[in-house]
Amino acid sequence: MLAPALFGLDFGWFQHAVEAATGWGGIFLIIVYSFLIAFALPLPSEVVLIPVCTGAAVCTGTLQLGLPQPVELAVVIVASGAGKSLGSVIALTVGHGASHSGPVVNTLRRMGYDPVEWSKQRVVELVRKWGYAGLAVGLTVPGFPDTLSIYAFSVIEKNELKFAVATFAGSVGRLVVTVVFLRGFTAAV
């Protein structure tokens, strides 16, 4: 899986490091990776599952914490969710501030793009109807960039605790959905 570049910098090395993570240092790396993808890096969050066996008959995962595989998987999912939750609070602060910053908004409006209006049109209905549960559900979709959902909601909402909890729930949900899909796929093959 290729990691996209951000501002011309290639972060594929970071993604590959997570894929090969080992031991408790690997858990720390997963937390840092998840933290960064919540607000800065456009990388896939499902990569954190690679070091743990997710359905293969023979476990070849690199994490090897010395725990039963289901427990290792739970540790990875919780660690990733916690990292993403913390990163989402940074994204909330940055996104809310930037979307309400005069120079940023004025520059984008001159370019024919109104970020506040666009976000409100696309997200406000979802937020009003589902609130933070909508953010959590939106984040459970495998393969969809977390950063987009997080920043879109940051324009509308500002409650850091609810935002962090919704991001944690959505992140855990996404990884669980991915594991269930992978296990179903490997069972069918």
N, C-alpha and C positions, 0 to 999 in steps of 0.2 A: 504494500500500500504506500503510495507516495504522499508525502506531506506537502501541502501547499507552501509557497513562500509568502512572507509578510514583509513588506517594505523592501523587497529584493533579497531578504535573508532567508536561507533555507533552514527549516527546523526539522528536517528529516532525521538528523542525528539524534534529536531528543526523542522523537517517536520511536526510533530503533532502540534507544536505550531503555525505554519503557517496555518494549516488546521482549527484551532480553533481561528484564529485571530479576534479581535474585535476592533472597533473604529479606530481612527486615529493612535493610537499606533500600531494597526494591519497593517496599511499601511507602517509604518516605518519598522516593522518586515518583510514585504513582500519585501521592498527595500533591506534590509540587506541580506535576504535569496537569492534573485536574484543576488545580488552582489557576494555572496560567491559561488553560483553554476556556475557562469561564469568562475571561475578560480581554484576553490579548491574542492568543494563538488559534488560528483557524484549523485545528487538528481534530481528528476523530476521537471521541471519548471512549469508544468501544475498544480501543487498542489496549486499555488497561487489563482486559480479560485474557490477553494472549499469554502472559506468564503462568496462568492457572489453567488447568484442564477444564474444559467446559462441556465435555460430552464424549470425548474419545474413549474407546475401550481401554487403551493403554495410556496412562498419564505420562506425558513428556514435557509438562510445564517446567519452566525454569525457576519459578519463585521458590519452591521447596522450603517452606517455613518449618517443616517438621510437624505440621498439623494435618488432620484428615482433609482431603480435598474439598469437601463441602464447607469446612470451616475456613480454609484458605480463600475460597471464593467469596464467602461472606465478608472476610476481612478486607479483601480488595474492593468489593462493592461499597462497603461503609467508608473506607479510606478515600476512595474516589469521590463519593458523595460529599464527604466532609471538605475535601479540597475544593471541589466545585462550589460548594455552599459559601466558603470563605471568599473565593474569587468573585462570586456573584455580588457580594457586598461592595467590593471595589468597583465592579462594573456598574452597579446601581449608582454609586456616588459619581463616578465619571460620566456615565450616560445621562443622568439627571442634570448634572451641572452643565455638560456640553450642550444638551438640548435646550437649555434655558439661558445659554450664554449669548449675549447680544452679538458679539463679533462672529461667532460660529454660525448662528442662525442667519444673520444678515448676509454673510458671504455665501452660504448655501442658497438663500433666496435669490440673490443676484444671479446664481447659476441656474435658476429655474427649479429649485428643489427646496421644499419647506419640510424639514425633518420632523418638526413637531406636528404639523398637520398630517403628514403622511402616516406617522406612527399612530396618531390618534384615530385616523380613519381606519387603519388596518387592525389596531389592537384594542381600541377603547371598547368596542362592542364585546370582544372576548373577555376583557377585564371586567366590564360591568356585569356580564352574564355569569362568568365563572370565577372572577377574582383570581386569587393566588392559586386556586385549584387549576385554573386554565393554564397558568404558567407551568405548574407541575406536570399536567397532562401533555402540554406542548413539548416539554423536555423529554418525554418518554419515547419519542419517535426516533428510532435508530437511524443514524446516517444524516440527520438534519443538524446543521451547525448550532451548537448551544449558544454561541456568542450572539447570534442574531436574535433569538428569542429573549435572551437575558437583556440585551440592550433595548429591544423594542418595549419590553415591560418597564424598563428603568425610566423611560420618558413619562410614563403615566403614574407610576406608583413610587413611594418613597419609604415604606416601612421596612427597615433593614432586617428585623427578626423574621417577619412573615416572608420576606423575599428569600432569605437564607433557607428557611424551612421548606418553602416551595421548591427551591432549587435542589436541595438535598433529596426531597421526595421524588422529584422528576428524574434526577440523576440515577438514583437507586432503581427507580422504575425502568429506566432505559436499559440499564445493565441486566436487570432481571428479564426483561422482554428479549434482549439479545441472547442471553443464556438459554432461555426456553426455546427460542427459535433454533439456535444451534444444536441443542440436544434433540429437538424434533427432526431436524435436518439430518443429523448423523445417524439417528435411529432408522430413518427412512432409507438411507444409503446402504 
